[in-house]
Amino acid sequence: MTNRNAMFAKRQREMKQQEKAREKEKRKAERKAKDGSAVDDGVDPDIAGIVPGPQPKPEGEAVEAPAEGEGDTP
């Protein structure tokens, strides 16, 4: 009889865990639906619009050429 009671208690615990997991998923889905910053198109809003590759120089920054006599050649 003890084994049956233990099996019943274990099954009850498992069912309680499953119910808790379902409720957690439900709350998670509600938060995601309610959250206005949720991304629908799969693009992270922090990096949206960033173009990979070399970036253009900022305005006002001049590119200076090395002067005669300076350089890597000895």
PyMOL commands that set and color helices and strands:
alter all, ss='L'
color gray80, all
select helices_A, chain A and resi 2-34
alter helices_A, ss='H'
color red, helices_A
deselect
rebuild
show_as cartoon
